[in-house]
Amino acid sequence: MPDQAALEQELRQLHETRGAIEERIRYAQARGRYGNAGEAEDGREDEGAALVELDRIMTRIRAVEGKLALSRRGLKPRIG
């Protein structure tokens, strides 16, 4: 059975990472809107890369939340 404390710690870290990525997206969007031509293009590219990272983090958050919910019920996930 997964360790609840370890899952809760991982979940906290993932949410911290999510917050940092969201801040990076906001900054990239501002550069995309208000930067000069080169800076605006870099901002749009960085926003795209950050969105891919955010999607990965959100997927991992959902997985950890699911494992944590199962663990709290005394169950073990079928996979992983």
ZAMARGU-4260 file (C-alpha; in steps of 0.2 Angstrom, whole numbers, plus 5000, padded with zeros to 4 digits):
<rodrens>
0) 5000/5000/5000 | 5007/5017/4996 | 5013/5028/5010 | 5000/5042/5013 | 5013/5054/5020
5) 5024/5052/5005 | 5009/5054/4993 | 5004/5070/5002 | 5022/5077/5001 | 5023/5073/4983
10) 5006/5081/4980 | 5012/5097/4989 | 5027/5098/4979 | 5017/5095/4963 | 5006/5110/4968
15) 5021/5121/4971 | 5028/5116/4954 | 5011/5120/4946 | 5010/5137/4954 | 5028/5141/4947
20) 5023/5135/4930 | 5007/5146/4930 | 5017/5161/4935 | 5029/5157/4920 | 5014/5156/4909
25) 5008/5173/4914 | 5025/5181/4912 | 5026/5173/4894 | 5009/5179/4890 | 5014/5197/4895
30) 5029/5196/4884 | 5019/5189/4870 | 5007/5204/4871 | 5018/5218/4876 | 5036/5213/4870
35) 5045/5219/4855 | 5044/5207/4840 | 5058/5195/4845 | 5053/5196/4863 | 5035/5193/4859
40) 5039/5177/4849 | 5050/5170/4863 | 5036/5173/4875 | 5024/5164/4864 | 5036/5149/4862
45) 5039/5149/4881 | 5020/5149/4884 | 5018/5134/4873 | 5032/5124/4882 | 5025/5129/4899
50) 5008/5123/4894 | 5015/5106/4890 | 5024/5105/4907 | 5008/5111/4915 | 4998/5097/4907
55) 5011/5084/4913 | 5010/5091/4931 | 4991/5091/4931 | 4990/5073/4925 | 5003/5068/4939
60) 4992/5078/4952 | 4977/5068/4947 | 4986/5052/4948 | 4993/5055/4965 | 4976/5061/4971
65) 4969/5045/4965 | 4982/5035/4974 | 4980/5045/4990 | 4961/5042/4989 | 4963/5024/4987
70) 4976/5023/5001 | 4964/5032/5013 | 4951/5019/5009 | 4964/5005/5013 | 4965/5000/4994
75) 4980/4997/4983 | 4980/5004/4965 | 4980/4990/4952 | 4994/4998/4942 | 5009/5008/4949
</rodrens>
